[in-house]
Amino acid sequence: MIRVSHVSKSYGVRPGRGAPPPALDDVSFEVKRGEIVALLGPNGAGKTTLMRILTGFLAASTGDAELAGHSIHEESVAARRQIGYLPEGVPLYPDMRVDEYLQHRAQLRGVARGERTQRIDSAIGDCGLGDRRRQIIGTLSRGYRQRVGLADAILARPPILILDEPTVGLDPNQIREVRELVRALAREATVLLSTHILSEVEALAARVIILHRGRVVTARADEERAGAARVGVRIIVGLRPEDRERALGLFAGLARVAAVAGLADGRLAITPRANEPGESDLAEEIFRAAAAAELPLRELGRESSALEELFARITTGRADGPDA
């Protein structure tokens, strides 16, 4: 559905300072129909530049991309008709009412006159704007303006959605609602989203593509990432020094535990087996086993996720190399 082939973007020579490093450097990847793929990277990695190229706001210096089979260079207008785009800073008309704005956008997007009311009502309902449809956009909170931008992106029910920071400015309840909406939309559309919130990625994305200094440094599938997360995420247990040896034997004997290691500070790090339920369930099992053995625990917690560790390792220069 989305095919990016050797895309690079440079901004030319700066007077007295020579050519800056390219914003994008030979980026290639594919996104299949119905996938939700997250684009990650630190500030300046090239995520927004790539999204602007895919949506026709910028031209690539070299390379090409296809959206639903249409080249962004050879068939730019046809390619843009395949996408709904939510930019990072949602550009809206603050003096228009929500439904007026969506009516205007539906007309610009070429939605047939007889379908506009139904499409607008559907987008308003999906994005939780029912009680705001007649409100002037300039008086909306940032979160509600984000919802208006998302409603605009899905108006024409495009086969591809490109979402740049879709949950920025939303409260936790709104974030959960947007997650459910994105999952629902993925039944009919391919979704490429950019975000800095790693928990968002773990909750939504089937695949993760990490950009660093304009290059793809890793592209991992859900099965690989999920396996890595289960093995990489560890349960940390704190206990009395005199109970350490007994705890080692007890927890190592649990069926869902892959390994138990002692840490320098006296705590234990317990790694779950791959292909087992989440680490929160294992933490409950560890707690029950300790209680049954009358083993007092001083601490029971979860270490940072494998995705966080992978991201930090790559973007702080400690990666071993590309893993695409």
C-alpha positions as CSV (number, residue, x, y, z in Angstrom):
1,M,0.0,0.0,0.0
2,I,2.9,2.3,0.8
3,R,6.3,1.7,-0.9
4,V,9.2,4.1,-0.2
5,S,12.2,3.5,-2.5
6,H,15.6,5.2,-1.8
7,V,14.1,8.5,-0.8
8,S,16.6,11.2,0.1
9,K,16.1,14.9,0.9
10,S,18.8,17.6,1.0
11,Y,18.3,21.3,1.5
12,G,21.4,22.6,-0.3
13,V,24.5,24.6,0.6
14,R,24.4,27.2,3.3
15,P,26.5,30.3,2.7
16,G,29.9,29.9,4.4
17,R,29.0,26.6,6.0
18,G,28.8,24.2,3.2
19,A,26.1,21.5,2.7
20,P,24.2,20.3,5.8
21,P,23.7,16.6,6.3
22,P,20.7,15.3,4.4
23,A,17.3,15.4,6.2
24,L,16.6,11.9,4.7
25,D,19.3,9.6,3.4
26,D,18.3,6.6,1.1
27,V,15.1,5.7,3.1
28,S,13.3,2.6,1.9
29,F,10.4,0.6,3.5
30,E,7.0,-0.9,2.7
31,V,3.7,-0.8,4.6
32,K,1.1,-3.4,3.7
33,R,-2.6,-3.0,3.4
34,G,-4.3,-2.9,6.8
35,E,-1.1,-2.4,8.8
36,I,-0.6,0.2,11.5
37,V,3.1,1.1,11.4
38,A,4.7,3.6,13.7
39,L,7.5,5.9,12.6
40,L,9.8,6.7,15.5
41,G,12.9,8.8,15.9
42,P,14.3,11.7,18.0
43,N,13.7,15.3,17.0
44,G,15.4,16.1,13.7
45,A,15.5,12.4,12.6
46,G,13.5,13.2,9.5
47,K,10.0,11.9,10.4
48,T,8.1,15.0,9.5
49,T,10.1,15.6,6.4
50,L,9.3,12.1,5.2
51,M,5.6,12.5,5.9
52,R,5.6,15.8,4.0
53,I,7.2,14.1,1.0
54,L,4.6,11.3,1.1
55,T,1.7,13.8,1.3
56,G,3.0,16.0,-1.5
57,F,4.1,19.1,0.6
58,L,7.8,18.5,-0.2
59,A,9.6,17.0,-3.2
60,A,12.2,14.4,-2.6
61,S,15.7,15.1,-3.9
62,T,16.1,11.6,-5.1
63,G,14.0,8.4,-4.9
64,D,10.3,7.8,-5.2
65,A,7.3,6.5,-3.3
66,E,4.1,4.8,-4.3
67,L,0.8,5.3,-2.5
68,A,-1.8,2.6,-3.4
69,G,0.2,2.1,-6.6
70,H,0.5,5.8,-7.6
71,S,3.9,7.4,-7.8
72,I,4.2,10.7,-5.8
73,H,6.3,12.1,-8.7
74,E,4.5,10.7,-11.8
75,E,1.0,10.7,-10.4
76,S,1.0,13.3,-7.7
77,V,-2.6,14.2,-7.7
78,A,-3.8,10.6,-7.8
79,A,-1.4,9.7,-5.0
80,R,-2.7,12.5,-2.8
81,R,-6.3,11.3,-3.3
82,Q,-5.3,8.1,-1.6
83,I,-4.4,9.7,1.7
84,G,-5.9,11.4,4.7
85,Y,-3.3,13.5,6.5
86,L,-3.2,14.8,10.1
87,P,-0.1,17.1,10.3
88,E,1.7,17.8,13.6
89,G,0.3,21.4,13.9
90,V,-3.3,21.1,12.7
91,P,-4.0,24.0,10.3
92,L,-7.7,25.0,10.9
93,Y,-9.9,28.0,10.2
94,P,-10.5,29.4,13.7
95,D,-13.5,31.5,12.6
96,M,-15.5,28.6,11.2
97,R,-17.8,26.3,13.1
98,V,-16.8,22.6,13.2
99,D,-19.5,21.3,10.8
100,E,-18.9,24.3,8.5
101,Y,-15.2,23.5,8.3
102,L,-15.8,19.8,7.6
103,Q,-18.4,20.7,4.9
104,H,-15.8,23.0,3.3
105,R,-13.1,20.2,3.5
106,A,-15.4,17.6,2.2
107,Q,-16.1,19.7,-0.9
108,L,-12.3,20.3,-1.4
109,R,-11.7,16.6,-1.0
110,G,-14.2,15.8,-3.8
111,V,-16.7,14.0,-1.6
112,A,-19.9,13.7,-3.7
113,R,-22.6,16.2,-2.7
114,G,-25.1,13.4,-1.8
115,E,-22.6,11.8,0.6
116,R,-21.3,14.8,2.4
117,T,-23.8,14.9,5.2
118,Q,-23.4,11.2,6.0
119,R,-19.6,11.4,5.8
120,I,-19.5,14.5,8.1
121,D,-21.8,13.0,10.6
122,S,-19.8,9.8,10.6
123,A,-16.5,11.6,11.1
124,I,-18.0,13.8,13.9
125,G,-19.3,10.8,15.7
126,D,-16.1,8.8,15.3
127,C,-14.0,11.7,16.7
128,G,-16.3,12.5,19.6
129,L,-17.3,15.9,18.3
130,G,-21.1,15.5,18.5
131,D,-21.5,18.2,21.2
132,R,-19.0,20.5,19.5
133,R,-20.3,20.5,15.9
134,R,-21.7,24.0,16.0
135,Q,-18.9,25.5,18.1
136,I,-16.4,28.0,16.6
137,I,-13.1,26.2,16.1
138,G,-11.1,29.1,17.7
139,T,-12.9,28.5,21.0
140,L,-12.1,24.8,21.2
141,S,-9.4,23.3,23.4
142,R,-6.2,22.0,21.8
143,G,-7.5,18.4,22.2
144,Y,-10.7,19.2,20.4
145,R,-8.9,21.0,17.6
146,Q,-6.8,17.8,17.2
147,R,-10.1,15.9,16.9
148,V,-11.3,18.2,14.2
149,G,-8.1,17.6,12.3
150,L,-8.5,13.9,12.6
151,A,-12.1,14.1,11.4
152,D,-10.9,16.0,8.4
153,A,-8.3,13.3,7.7
154,I,-10.9,10.5,7.6
155,L,-13.7,12.4,5.8
156,A,-13.2,10.8,2.4
157,R,-12.5,7.4,4.0
158,P,-9.1,7.2,2.2
159,P,-7.2,3.9,1.9
160,I,-4.1,5.4,3.6
161,L,-4.0,7.5,6.8
162,I,-0.8,9.4,7.6
163,L,-0.9,10.8,11.2
164,D,1.8,13.0,12.6
165,E,1.5,13.0,16.5
166,P,-2.2,12.1,16.5
167,T,-2.7,12.2,20.3
168,V,-0.7,15.4,21.1
169,G,-2.6,17.6,23.5
170,L,-5.2,15.0,24.4
171,D,-6.0,13.9,27.9
172,P,-5.7,10.2,28.9
173,N,-9.4,9.4,28.2
174,Q,-9.2,11.1,24.8
175,I,-6.0,9.3,24.0
176,R,-7.7,6.0,24.7
177,E,-10.6,7.0,22.4
178,V,-8.2,8.0,19.6
179,R,-6.4,4.6,19.9
180,E,-9.7,2.8,19.5
181,L,-10.6,4.9,16.5
182,V,-7.2,4.3,14.8
183,R,-7.7,0.5,15.4
184,A,-11.2,0.7,13.9
185,L,-9.9,2.7,10.9
186,A,-7.2,0.2,10.3
187,R,-9.8,-2.4,9.3
188,E,-10.3,-0.3,6.2
189,A,-7.2,1.8,5.8
190,T,-3.4,1.5,6.1
191,V,-2.1,3.7,8.9
192,L,1.4,5.3,9.2
193,L,1.8,7.3,12.3
194,S,4.5,9.3,13.9
195,T,4.7,9.7,17.7
196,H,7.2,10.2,20.6
197,I,5.0,8.2,23.0
198,L,6.4,4.7,23.1
199,S,3.4,3.3,25.0
200,E,1.3,4.5,22.1
201,V,3.4,2.5,19.7
202,E,3.2,-0.6,21.9
203,A,-0.6,-0.3,22.1
204,L,-1.2,0.4,18.4
205,A,1.5,-0.5,16.0
206,A,2.0,-3.8,14.2
207,R,5.5,-2.7,13.1
208,V,8.0,-0.1,14.2
209,I,10.3,1.9,11.9
210,I,13.0,3.9,13.6
211,L,14.7,6.8,11.8
212,H,17.9,8.3,13.1
213,R,19.9,11.1,11.3
214,G,17.7,10.6,8.2
215,R,18.2,6.9,7.8
216,V,16.2,3.8,8.7
217,V,18.1,2.1,11.4
218,T,15.6,-0.6,12.3
219,A,12.2,-1.9,11.1
220,R,10.8,-4.6,13.3
221,A,7.6,-6.6,13.0
222,D,5.1,-7.2,15.8
223,E,6.1,-10.8,16.3
224,E,9.8,-9.9,16.6
225,R,9.1,-6.9,18.8
226,A,6.6,-8.7,21.0
227,G,9.1,-11.5,21.5
228,A,11.8,-9.1,22.3
229,A,9.6,-7.2,24.7
230,R,8.6,-10.3,26.6
231,V,12.2,-11.5,26.9
232,G,13.6,-8.0,27.4
233,V,11.1,-6.8,30.0
234,R,12.0,-8.0,33.4
235,I,10.2,-8.1,36.8
236,I,12.3,-6.6,39.5
237,V,11.9,-8.1,43.0
238,G,13.3,-6.6,46.2
239,L,13.6,-8.7,49.4
240,R,15.6,-9.2,52.5
241,P,19.2,-10.3,52.1
242,E,18.6,-13.5,54.1
243,D,15.7,-14.5,51.7
244,R,17.7,-14.1,48.5
245,E,18.8,-17.7,48.0
246,R,15.4,-19.1,48.8
247,A,13.7,-16.6,46.4
248,L,16.1,-17.6,43.6
249,G,15.0,-21.2,43.8
250,L,11.4,-20.4,44.2
251,F,11.0,-18.0,41.3
252,A,13.3,-20.1,39.0
253,G,10.9,-23.0,39.5
254,L,7.9,-21.1,38.1
255,A,6.8,-22.5,34.7
256,R,6.6,-19.1,33.0
257,V,10.0,-17.8,34.1
258,A,12.9,-18.0,31.7
259,A,15.6,-16.8,34.0
260,V,16.3,-15.3,37.4
261,A,19.4,-13.1,37.9
262,G,20.8,-11.4,40.9
263,L,21.5,-7.7,40.6
264,A,24.4,-5.8,42.2
265,D,22.0,-4.0,44.6
266,G,20.6,-7.3,46.0
267,R,17.4,-7.3,44.0
268,L,16.4,-10.1,41.6
269,A,15.6,-9.6,37.9
270,I,13.1,-12.2,36.5
271,T,12.7,-12.6,32.8
272,P,9.5,-14.2,31.4
273,R,9.5,-16.8,28.7
274,A,8.7,-15.8,25.2
275,N,5.1,-16.4,23.9
276,E,3.7,-16.1,27.4
277,P,1.1,-13.5,28.6
278,G,2.2,-10.1,29.6
279,E,4.6,-9.3,32.4
280,S,1.8,-7.9,34.6
281,D,0.3,-11.4,34.8
282,L,3.7,-12.8,35.7
283,A,4.1,-10.2,38.5
284,E,0.9,-11.4,40.0
285,E,2.1,-15.0,39.8
286,I,5.3,-14.1,41.5
287,F,3.4,-12.2,44.3
288,R,1.2,-15.3,44.9
289,A,4.1,-17.6,44.9
290,A,6.0,-15.4,47.5
291,A,2.9,-15.2,49.6
292,A,2.3,-18.9,49.6
293,A,6.0,-19.5,50.6
294,E,5.7,-16.8,53.3
295,L,8.4,-14.8,51.6
296,P,8.1,-11.1,52.3
297,L,8.7,-8.8,49.3
298,R,10.0,-5.2,49.6
299,E,9.6,-4.4,46.0
300,L,7.8,-5.8,42.9
301,G,8.0,-3.7,39.7
302,R,8.6,-3.7,36.0
303,E,11.7,-2.6,34.2
304,S,11.6,-0.4,31.1
305,S,10.3,-2.1,27.9
306,A,12.5,-3.5,25.2
307,L,11.2,-0.9,22.8
308,E,12.4,1.9,25.1
309,E,15.8,0.2,25.4
310,L,16.0,-0.4,21.7
311,F,15.1,3.2,20.9
312,A,17.6,4.6,23.5
313,R,20.4,2.4,22.3
314,I,19.9,3.3,18.7
315,T,19.3,7.1,19.1
316,T,22.2,7.6,21.6
317,G,24.7,6.1,19.2
318,R,25.1,2.7,21.0
319,A,23.4,0.6,18.2
320,D,25.5,-2.1,16.6
321,G,24.2,-1.1,13.1
322,P,21.2,-1.1,10.9
323,D,18.6,-3.8,11.5
324,A,16.2,-3.3,8.7
